[in-house]
Amino acid sequence: MFEIYKIGRPEEGNGESRRIQEFSMPFLRTAFAIAVSAMLAAPALAQPTIALESLPVSGKDATYGGITSIVVMQDGAIVAEQYFDDVGSDALRNTRSATKTITGMLAGIAIGDGLLARESRIASFFPEHVVRNPDPRKQAVTVEDLLTMSSIAECDDGNQFSRGNEERMYLIEDWPGFYLDLPVKGFPAWVTKPEESSYGRAFAYCTAGVTTLGAVVERATGIALEEYARTRLFEPLGIADVSWQFSPLGLAQGGGGLELSSRALAKLGQLLLDGGNYRGRQIIPESWVADTLSPHAAVPGREDTDYGYLIWLQKAEARGQRVVTRSMSGNGGNKVVIEPETRSVTVITTRNFGQRDAHAKSERLYTNEILPVLMDASSR
């Protein structure tokens, strides 16, 4: 049976000093050893448990039908990953307009290199092009106008009657020329003018403008867009396998169609979450990433949605909390969702191209199945 002693400064002449010292030091060493062993044996903080494998993604009435892959990262580590098709983790996924965000990242790198500026005028990179519908306002369009989908060109992919609708661009071989030739946008009384809009910009989604921005990056750097992306973005991240779409004249399509694996997409999302830094290397200027993820234009008809530099800012709610996600987003509901408050990146790829509710389906999956678990994990 152990004898318990009060460990402290012994009173003078009470005869306890040696006895306490002899007992106390071994006791403390043993207690410390037990505590350290317990700490080492204790499991690490539990990772979020997201039951992806049981999600209803197949069958006629599946809640999340058409989803092909999900990768979830938190604090830089993959915490959940599931593939719902036969091609698996190595497959390249065509995430359509998620490519636009990557073009914005490349523009940021070129600006960091001192080869481009937000105020650079787009027309100045195409001196050989004889512009149809010339107008001084078109000559004043800048890199930032294209990054924010707010140039003066009459270009709206959401309007089938728009002169600049991307489907019309694909009918000709010179895609930047298509954009440069567009007439100036009109603002009848029922349309909000730029000066009346939030952030002073009138938003209209325009793939042709981002395609042209890719050509601007190419001309500013003197390097083919796909090569600049390979050497300055993909290789530093360890991304080797990519597949671009090209115009009939050989321009890599910065506006959509770039194919990457789900894990590669997650790396790109994590790069933005980490302020452009990867393992101690600053790949994209930190200030540029901060501006990319900040609102610059309001999206008409969607009060919970703003637009950054070729990235969507959307409010999402779970567990009674509201957060603002930043998303690379493409046709079919393909998404790379960056959520700073939970320090997370979620990749959702789909084959729901052209479906009316595709984006809503992916957003429901995120807010119902993934975000609540991430919130719980981040609050522990």
C-alpha positions as a printed Julia matrix, in Angstrom:
380×3 Matrix{Float64}:
   0.0    0.0     0.0
   1.37   3.4    -1.02
   2.03   5.99    1.61
   1.01   9.46    0.46
   3.17  12.4     1.46
   2.6   16.09    1.25
   5.23  17.39   -1.11
   6.45  20.8    -0.14
   9.04  22.65    1.8
   9.61  20.65    5.05
   9.6   22.48    8.32
  13.0   22.89    9.96
  13.87  20.08   12.39
  10.76  17.94   11.77
  12.79  14.99   10.42
  10.75  14.73    7.23
  13.16  16.36    4.76
  15.12  13.32    3.61
  12.03  11.11    3.51
  10.09  13.56    1.34
  12.98  14.09   -1.07
  13.58  10.36   -1.43
   9.95   9.78   -2.28
   9.07  12.87   -4.25
  11.62  12.69   -7.08
  10.89   9.09   -8.17
   7.19   9.8    -7.8
   7.36  12.87  -10.02
   9.48  11.09  -12.63
   6.98   8.21  -12.72
   4.0   10.55  -12.95
   5.64  12.52  -15.77
   6.45   9.31  -17.66
   2.86   8.12  -17.32
   1.55  11.46  -18.56
   3.87  11.48  -21.59
   2.95   7.89  -22.44
  -0.72   8.78  -22.27
  -0.18  11.74  -24.59
   1.72   9.63  -27.11
  -0.85   6.87  -26.96
  -3.79   9.25  -27.35
  -5.28   9.33  -30.86
  -4.87  12.43  -33.0
  -7.82  14.78  -33.3
 -10.57  12.89  -35.06
 -11.02  13.64  -38.73
 -14.51  14.4   -40.01
 -16.46  11.3   -40.94
 -18.26  11.87  -44.23
 -20.08   8.77  -45.49
 -19.58   9.37  -49.19
 -19.86   5.75  -50.26
 -23.52   5.6   -49.25
 -24.64   8.74  -51.07
 -27.55   8.18  -53.51
 -25.8    8.96  -56.79
 -27.19   6.31  -59.13
 -30.64   5.3   -60.28
 -33.47   7.25  -61.82
 -34.55   9.01  -58.63
 -31.15   9.34  -56.97
 -30.88  12.54  -54.94
 -27.39  13.2   -56.24
 -27.56  11.41  -59.56
 -24.71  11.99  -61.97
 -22.04  12.78  -59.37
 -18.79  11.1   -60.45
 -16.3   11.99  -57.72
 -15.92  13.82  -54.42
 -12.68  14.78  -52.69
 -12.75  16.64  -49.37
  -9.69  18.24  -47.79
  -9.43  19.89  -44.41
  -6.28  21.52  -43.03
  -4.46  20.44  -46.18
  -5.18  16.71  -45.83
  -7.67  14.52  -47.7
 -10.32  13.5   -45.19
 -12.81  11.9   -47.59
 -12.59  10.66  -51.16
 -14.99   8.64  -53.26
 -15.34   7.78  -56.95
 -18.71   6.75  -58.32
 -17.63   5.69  -61.79
 -15.27   3.07  -63.18
 -12.33   5.35  -63.99
 -11.23   6.31  -60.48
  -8.77   8.79  -59.06
  -6.42   9.0   -62.06
  -9.13  10.0   -64.52
  -9.1   13.47  -66.04
 -12.36  15.32  -65.41
 -13.74  17.92  -67.8
 -14.93  20.52  -65.34
 -15.77  23.05  -68.05
 -15.71  26.63  -66.75
 -13.75  25.8   -63.61
 -10.92  26.44  -66.06
 -11.71  30.15  -65.87
 -10.41  30.38  -62.31
  -7.16  28.79  -63.42
  -6.82  31.42  -66.15
  -7.26  34.03  -63.44
  -4.5   32.37  -61.42
  -2.19  32.48  -64.47
  -2.99  36.17  -64.95
  -2.03  36.72  -61.32
   1.29  34.93  -61.82
   2.02  37.05  -64.91
   1.21  40.19  -62.94
   3.53  39.0   -60.17
   6.21  38.53  -62.83
   5.75  42.17  -63.87
   4.58  41.18  -67.36
   0.96  42.26  -67.02
  -1.16  44.65  -64.95
  -4.8   44.79  -63.96
  -5.02  48.1   -65.81
  -3.47  46.68  -68.99
  -5.75  47.39  -71.95
  -6.84  44.28  -73.79
  -6.78  45.88  -77.25
  -3.08  46.76  -76.86
  -2.15  43.07  -77.09
  -3.79  42.69  -80.52
  -2.38  45.59  -82.61
  -2.73  43.57  -85.81
  -6.48  43.06  -85.4
  -8.73  45.41  -87.36
 -11.63  45.82  -84.96
 -15.2   45.72  -86.16
 -17.62  48.0   -84.33
 -14.78  50.3   -83.14
 -15.49  52.37  -80.05
 -13.22  54.17  -77.55
 -14.99  52.36  -74.7
 -13.9   49.02  -76.15
 -10.34  50.28  -76.41
 -10.46  51.04  -72.68
 -11.39  47.49  -71.58
  -8.82  46.18  -69.08
  -7.6   42.88  -67.67
  -9.66  43.55  -64.54
 -12.8   44.02  -66.62
 -12.38  40.5   -68.01
 -11.52  39.05  -64.61
 -14.78  40.39  -63.2
 -17.07  39.62  -66.17
 -17.89  43.29  -66.48
 -16.48  44.58  -69.74
 -18.49  46.87  -72.0
 -18.76  44.25  -74.77
 -22.22  42.86  -75.53
 -21.47  39.36  -74.31
 -23.77  37.22  -72.18
 -23.69  33.42  -72.19
 -26.94  33.4   -70.24
 -28.77  35.07  -73.12
 -29.19  32.97  -76.27
 -29.75  36.16  -78.27
 -26.51  37.81  -77.16
 -24.03  38.56  -79.95
 -21.28  37.34  -77.64
 -22.87  34.05  -76.57
 -20.07  31.48  -76.46
 -21.82  29.1   -78.84
 -21.41  31.69  -81.57
 -17.7   32.0   -80.83
 -17.14  28.32  -81.52
 -18.44  28.77  -85.06
 -15.4   30.8   -86.14
 -11.68  30.11  -85.89
 -10.4   33.34  -84.29
 -11.85  33.31  -80.79
 -10.15  36.44  -79.38
 -11.07  38.22  -82.61
 -14.68  37.23  -81.98
 -14.58  39.01  -78.63
 -12.72  42.08  -79.9
 -15.31  42.6   -82.65
 -18.36  42.59  -80.37
 -20.43  45.78  -80.22
 -20.81  47.88  -77.08
 -23.44  46.68  -74.64
 -26.66  48.69  -74.41
 -28.32  49.63  -71.11
 -32.06  50.24  -71.62
 -34.07  51.6   -68.71
 -34.85  48.17  -67.27
 -31.18  47.11  -67.14
 -28.96  48.21  -64.25
 -26.1   50.41  -65.41
 -22.54  49.86  -64.11
 -22.59  53.03  -62.0
 -25.82  51.86  -60.35
 -24.51  48.35  -59.63
 -22.83  47.05  -56.51
 -19.07  47.54  -56.78
 -19.64  49.78  -59.82
 -19.61  46.91  -62.3
 -22.4   45.41  -64.44
 -21.86  41.63  -64.44
 -22.59  39.42  -67.46
 -21.07  35.97  -67.79
 -18.84  35.96  -70.87
 -16.68  32.99  -71.85
 -15.32  34.82  -74.9
 -13.79  37.46  -72.64
 -11.94  34.88  -70.54
 -10.79  33.08  -73.68
  -9.34  36.41  -74.78
  -7.73  36.89  -71.36
  -5.91  33.59  -71.88
  -4.57  34.95  -75.17
  -3.48  38.13  -73.36
  -1.51  36.1   -70.8
   0.1   34.22  -73.68
   1.09  37.41  -75.48
   2.24  39.19  -72.33
   4.53  36.34  -71.3
   5.64  35.31  -74.8
   4.91  31.7   -73.81
   2.02  29.51  -74.97
  -0.69  29.52  -72.3
  -0.53  25.77  -71.76
   3.27  25.91  -71.38
   3.12  28.83  -68.96
   0.54  26.91  -66.92
   2.72  23.8   -66.94
   5.93  25.46  -65.78
   4.55  28.11  -63.42
   1.51  26.41  -61.88
   1.08  22.71  -62.51
   4.62  21.39  -62.16
   5.29  23.25  -58.89
   2.16  21.55  -57.51
   3.21  18.14  -58.8
   0.42  18.05  -61.4
   1.65  16.25  -64.5
  -1.4   14.99  -66.34
  -3.6   17.66  -67.97
  -5.54  18.01  -71.2
  -6.47  21.34  -72.79
  -9.03  22.24  -75.42
  -7.71  24.39  -78.29
  -9.2   26.86  -80.73
  -8.94  26.16  -84.48
  -5.92  28.5   -84.5
  -4.18  26.61  -81.69
  -4.96  28.82  -78.67
  -5.43  26.93  -75.41
  -8.99  27.58  -74.24
  -8.69  29.55  -71.01
 -12.47  29.79  -70.83
 -13.28  26.12  -70.27
 -12.72  22.46  -70.96
  -9.38  21.9   -69.22
  -9.25  18.33  -67.9
  -7.63  17.54  -64.56
  -7.94  14.79  -61.99
 -10.08  15.39  -58.92
  -7.0   15.41  -56.71
  -5.31  17.97  -58.97
  -8.37  20.18  -58.69
  -8.19  19.82  -54.91
  -4.56  20.96  -54.98
  -5.52  24.07  -56.92
  -8.26  24.86  -54.43
  -5.86  24.34  -51.55
  -3.37  26.69  -53.2
  -5.96  29.46  -53.13
  -6.94  28.62  -49.55
  -3.26  28.88  -48.57
  -2.8   32.3   -50.13
  -0.93  31.03  -53.19
   1.75  29.28  -51.14
   2.66  25.61  -51.62
   5.15  23.99  -49.23
   6.91  27.28  -48.63
   6.96  28.39  -52.25
   4.89  31.41  -53.24
   3.43  30.34  -56.57
   0.81  33.1   -56.87
   1.26  36.49  -55.16
  -0.56  36.44  -51.84
  -2.17  39.82  -52.46
  -3.52  38.59  -55.79
  -5.13  35.57  -54.14
  -6.73  37.82  -51.53
  -8.18  39.99  -54.29
  -9.29  36.93  -56.26
 -11.34  35.71  -53.31
 -12.89  39.13  -52.61
 -16.13  40.43  -54.18
 -15.82  42.72  -57.2
 -19.21  42.39  -58.9
 -22.73  41.44  -57.86
 -24.49  38.72  -59.85
 -27.95  39.93  -61.04
 -30.88  37.88  -59.81
 -28.81  36.07  -57.18
 -28.78  38.1   -53.98
 -26.53  35.64  -52.14
 -23.89  35.58  -54.88
 -21.01  37.87  -55.78
 -18.11  37.43  -58.17
 -14.38  37.77  -57.47
 -11.64  37.36  -60.03
 -13.14  34.53  -62.09
 -14.48  32.84  -58.98
 -17.95  32.66  -57.41
 -18.67  33.89  -53.86
 -21.83  32.26  -52.51
 -23.46  32.17  -49.12
 -24.11  28.71  -47.74
 -25.87  27.67  -44.54
 -25.51  24.63  -42.29
 -25.94  23.99  -38.57
 -27.65  27.39  -38.35
 -24.46  29.13  -39.48
 -23.82  31.05  -42.68
 -20.49  31.05  -44.47
 -19.28  32.43  -47.78
 -17.79  29.83  -50.1
 -15.47  30.57  -53.01
 -16.02  28.24  -55.94
 -14.4   27.3   -59.19
 -17.51  26.25  -61.07
 -18.4   24.68  -64.39
 -21.3   23.31  -66.43
 -22.88  20.22  -64.93
 -22.4   21.34  -61.34
 -18.67  20.63  -61.37
 -17.15  22.54  -58.46
 -14.09  23.19  -56.36
 -15.46  24.76  -53.18
 -13.05  26.69  -50.96
 -14.37  27.46  -47.48
 -11.96  29.4   -45.24
 -13.88  29.13  -41.96
 -13.64  25.33  -41.95
 -10.23  25.43  -43.65
 -11.56  23.1   -46.3
 -11.59  22.38  -50.03
 -14.25  20.17  -51.61
 -14.16  18.88  -55.19
 -17.39  17.65  -56.78
 -17.31  16.37  -60.36
 -20.35  15.31  -62.34
 -21.63  14.26  -65.72
 -24.77  16.4   -65.41
 -23.8   18.63  -68.33
 -26.58  20.86  -69.6
 -29.06  19.87  -66.89
 -31.11  22.68  -65.45
 -30.68  21.76  -61.79
 -27.06  20.57  -62.01
 -25.54  23.37  -59.95
 -28.33  23.23  -57.36
 -27.81  19.49  -57.0
 -24.09  19.86  -56.29
 -24.77  22.74  -53.9
 -27.32  20.65  -51.98
 -24.84  17.82  -51.72
 -22.25  20.2   -50.31
 -24.51  21.98  -47.81
 -26.43  18.88  -46.68
 -23.75  16.19  -46.59
 -20.33  17.82  -46.37
 -20.38  21.31  -44.85
 -22.14  20.3   -41.59
 -19.51  17.63  -40.88
 -16.69  20.05  -41.67
 -18.24  22.59  -39.3
 -18.43  20.0   -36.53
 -14.82  18.95  -37.07
 -13.48  22.51  -37.14
 -15.24  23.4   -33.87
 -13.65  20.57  -31.87
